[in-house]
Amino acid sequence: MISITLKLFAVYQDVLGCPEMTMELPEGITVRELCDRICNQYPDLKKWQGLTRFAINLKFVEADTPLSNGDEVVLIPPVSGG
């Protein structure tokens, strides 16, 4: 198992009700698989699932990037602002 910190913004923070959480996950899990788990647990997020970008340790990454122990992961939904 690995331990990661998940940072939440915008709709992810609204639905989960917190700005960050620590998670224990199986070794070899990818950032996409983590997003899929979150979206399956919180169906209100399903519409954002295919639009979400990912960052690990302050760097944008591809969906198939595996997570490592101690990573800081950010799920980035599309946002608009002015």
C-alpha positions in Angstrom: 0.0 0.0 0.0 1.0 3.6 -0.6 -0.1 6.8 1.1 -0.9 9.9 -0.9 -2.3 13.4 -0.2 -5.2 14.3 -2.5 -5.7 18.0 -3.0 -9.3 18.9 -4.0 -10.4 22.0 -5.9 -13.6 23.4 -7.4 -16.4 20.8 -7.8 -14.2 18.0 -6.2 -13.9 20.1 -3.0 -17.6 21.0 -3.1 -18.7 17.4 -3.4 -16.2 15.8 -1.0 -16.5 18.7 1.5 -12.8 19.2 2.2 -9.8 20.7 0.6 -7.5 17.7 1.0 -7.4 14.2 2.3 -4.8 11.4 2.9 -5.5 8.1 1.2 -4.1 4.6 1.4 -4.0 3.0 -2.0 -2.7 -0.2 -3.6 0.8 0.0 -5.2 0.7 0.5 -8.9 -2.5 2.5 -9.0 -2.6 5.2 -11.7 -3.9 8.7 -11.3 -6.8 7.9 -13.6 -7.7 4.9 -11.5 -7.7 7.1 -8.4 -10.1 9.6 -10.2 -12.3 6.7 -11.3 -12.5 5.5 -7.6 -13.5 9.0 -6.4 -16.1 9.4 -9.2 -17.6 6.0 -8.5 -17.9 6.8 -4.8 -19.4 10.2 -5.5 -21.7 9.9 -8.6 -22.2 13.7 -8.8 -18.6 13.8 -10.1 -19.2 11.4 -13.0 -19.8 14.2 -15.5 -16.4 15.7 -14.7 -14.5 12.4 -14.9 -13.5 12.6 -18.6 -12.7 16.3 -18.4 -10.4 16.2 -15.3 -6.6 16.9 -15.7 -4.1 15.5 -13.2 -1.0 16.8 -11.4 1.4 15.0 -9.2 3.9 16.9 -7.0 3.1 20.2 -8.8 3.6 18.8 -12.4 0.9 18.0 -14.9 0.9 14.3 -15.7 -0.9 11.9 -18.1 -3.8 9.7 -16.8 -1.7 6.5 -16.9 1.0 7.9 -14.5 1.4 5.5 -11.5 1.3 7.0 -8.1 4.1 6.6 -5.5 4.2 6.7 -1.8 4.1 10.3 -0.5 2.8 11.8 -3.7 0.7 15.0 -3.6 -2.1 14.5 -6.2 -4.4 17.1 -7.6 -7.6 16.4 -9.6 -8.2 19.5 -11.8 -11.7 19.9 -13.2 -12.4 22.5 -15.9 -13.0 25.8 -14.3 -14.1 29.2 -15.5 -13.6 32.6 -14.0 -13.3 36.2 -14.7 
